[in-house]
Amino acid sequence: LVVNPQTGYLDQLVVATQAQGQGVAGFLLAEARRLSPTRLELHVNQDNARAIAFYRKSGFEVTGEDVNPRSGAPIFLMRWEPA
């Protein structure tokens, strides 16, 4: 987990393949929200359906589109703010 508490940017949330589907991502996201309780933003590859579904289920919304400057892949900007 890599999050910048000043900006709310969630740079990385990674779960080992063998631990996926066991709630680890939810635990890490809860920690990210603890570190940045007013908002979180992230970029996710548009072809990463599993991650997009997880973030949407967790209250994130797509707020923009862009292209990854390194890979050229299309990406979404997603944001979460508490209700």
Secondary structure, 3 states (H helix, E strand, C coil): CEEECCCCEEEECCCCHHHCCCCHHHHHHHHHHHHCCCCEEEEEECCCHHHHHHHHHCCCEEEEEEECCCCCCEEEEEEECCC
